[in-house]
């Protein structure tokens, strides 16, 4: 999944990225990104990011 965020949230997102398994989170540096925005790629989140509702995830082992 890709996540585009304003740079004011960049450090919060990077800290959240430290909770991911190896290779499942990285910041992308594509040409053409809007000014003052950052792009991140991630997969298999282990936990939600508190304070940002749309980054709430249910762990796989909870699903039926």
N, C-alpha and C positions, 0 to 999 in steps of 0.2 A: 504494500500500500504506500502511496505517496502522501505526504503531509506538507502543505504550503502554509507557512505562518509568518506573521509580522516579526521583524527582528527583535521587538520588545519581548517576545516569548521564546526566543532562540535558546537562551541558557536553561530555561525551565524544560524545554524539549530535550536538550542535550543531557541534562541530568536524568531525565526519564529514560533516555537511551542507554544509560549505564546499567539498567535492569534487564536488558535483553541478552539473550545468548550470543555467543561469538558469531559474528557475521550477519546478524539479523537486524542491524540498525546502522545507518550511515547518513551523513549529510551529503547532499548532492550539490554540484557546482555547475549547473547548466547555463549556457548563454541564453540571454533573453528573459531571465527572471525579472519580475517587477522590482523596482528600486525599493529598498528597505524590507525585502521579504527573503525568507530562507526556505529551502526545500529539503525534506528528509524522506528517506526510504526506510521502511521497516516491515518485518513479518514476525509472526508468532509472539505477540506481546505477552509477557508474563504477568503484568499487572496494569491496572488502569492508571491514568494520570489524574490525580486529585485536583479538583478545581477547574478542569476542562471537561464538561459533560460529554461531548461527542468522542472523547477518548476513554470511554468506559467500556471495558471488555469483560466477557464472562470466560473464565478458563475452560478449555476443551473438556476436561474431565468432569465438569458440572453438567454439561449438556446431555440430554437423553437421546 
